[in-house]
Amino acid sequence: MGHTKVQQLLRQEEVPFKSIWHPMAYSAQKTAASAHIPGKEFAKPVMVRLDGKLAMVVVPGSTLVDLQMLREATGAKEVRLAGESEFKNLFPDCEVGAMPPFGHLYNVPTFVAEKLSHDDIIAFNAGTHNELIEMTYRDYARIEHPQVIHVAAIA
C-alpha cells in the first residue's frame, strides 16, 4: 500500500519501521500468528465511547479491554465498546478493523495499556488486514503521546 496516513507520518518523523506482509487475517491473535509475532507485542486498537465521545484504547493482542478498569482509569461515567458502524467512516484510508494505533491521525484520543508500554517492539495493522508495521514502542509513544493507563484483561 504505502500511502496510508501512518506510513506518511513515520516517514515524515524519520522513524525506522519494518513492513511485514502476511496472509489475510482478521483477529489480532491470527494476525500475530500469521506474521510470527508474539500476541503480547501486537498492539490492538479497540474503539470505545467514553461519555459519548469516541476514543481508542490500544491493548496487547492477547487481551481484552476491561470496561470497568477503563472507567476507573479515565474517570468517564459511561464507558462502552463502540460498534463498527460508529467508527468505520473515521478511518477512510483503512480497511474496517485494521486501523493503526495512532488515534491522533484521526482526531480521537489514544489510551494505551500499561502492559504494552513495557514492550521494546510493538507491531500493528498498517491499515489493511495483510500488512503489519513493526517499530519500537519508544518511537510510537514519542509520535502518538498516548495516555498510558492500567486497562487490559486476559482474554
N, C-alpha and C positions, 0 to 999 in steps of 0.2 A: 504494500500500500504506500507507505512513505509520506503520505500527505496529511496525516491526522494532526490535530492540534497538539497532541502530546509530543509527537516526534519533532514538530517545528519548535516547540518550546525547549526540548532537550538539546537540539542543535544550537538554538539561539543562546542557551545558557552554557554551551560547550561542555555538556555533561557526557562522560563516557557511558554508553549503554550498549547492550547486545540485543539484537532481534533474534528470537527463536521461533522458527516456523514449526508447527506441529499439526497432526491430524485434527480435523474439526472436533471440538469438544465443548460441551455446554455447561457442565457443572465445574465448580472450582477444583474439586478433587480429581475429576477426569482430565481436566486441562493440565493440572500439575503433573499427573501421572504420564500423560502423553508427551509432555515436554521434559520428563525426567527431572523434575524439580520437587523437593520436599514440600508437602502440603502446607507446612507451617510457614514457609518462605513466600508462599503465594499470597499476594495482597488482594483480598476480595472486597470490592466496594459494595456496600449494601445501602440502598436508598431508604430513608426513613422520613417521617414527618415529626418535627418537634414543635409542639404548639401550633400546628398547622403549616409550618414552613418546611420546605424540603431541605434535607441535609444528607451528606454522605458519611457513612461510617465504614472505615476500612479495617477489616479483621483478617487474621490468618485464614487461609482457605479451608483449613480443617475444623474451623469453629463457626458458631452461630452468634448472632447479636442477641445478648440477653437484654430484653427491653427494660426490665426493672433496673438493671445496672446502668443502662443508658440514661434512664430518668434521673437516677441519683447523680450520675456523673455530669449531666448537663443542666440539671435544675429545671428541666422542662416539666410542665404539669401533665401534658398529654403527649404520649410517645407511641408511635405505631409504625409498622413497616409500610412503605409506600407501594402501591400497586404499579405494575408496569405501565399502565395507561396514564398514570400521573406524571411519569418522568421520561417516557420514551422520546418525546419531542425535544427534551432538553439537550440531548446528545446527538445532533444531526449528523455528525461525522463518524458515528459509531454504530455497529450492529447492536441491536437491543440486548442488554445484559453483558456487553463486552466493553463497557466504558472503563477508561483507566482511572486510577485513584487520585485524580487531580481535579477536585471539585471547583477550585478557583477558576479553572479554564471555562467553566460552565455556570459561574456565579452562584455556586452553592457552597456553604461552609463544609469543611472537611474535618472529621474527627478520626483519629487512628488509635487502634487498640494498643495499649502499652506493650503488650507481648510482642507485637510486630516491630516496635521501636528498638528492640534489643537485637534484631537481626542485622547482620552486616550487609547482606544482599537480599533484595526483595525482587519478585517477578510479578508481572500483572498483565492483563489483557491490554493489547495496544489498540483496541477499538474494533477488533474482529475476533471471531472465535477460533482463528488458527494462527495468530501471531501473538507472541509474548514479548515484553521488554523486560530485561534484567538489568538492574542498576543497584548502586549502594543505597542503603536506607538514608545515610547521611546526606547524599545529594538530593534524594527525594524530599527530606524534611527541609532542606535549605530552600528549595524551589516552592514547595507547597505550603510550608508553615502550618501543618495540621495541628489541631489541638489534641494532645495525647491524653487519652482517658482510659480508665480501667473498665473494660466493657465486654470482652468476649466470653462465651461459654463453650465448653467442649461439646461437639455435636454427638 
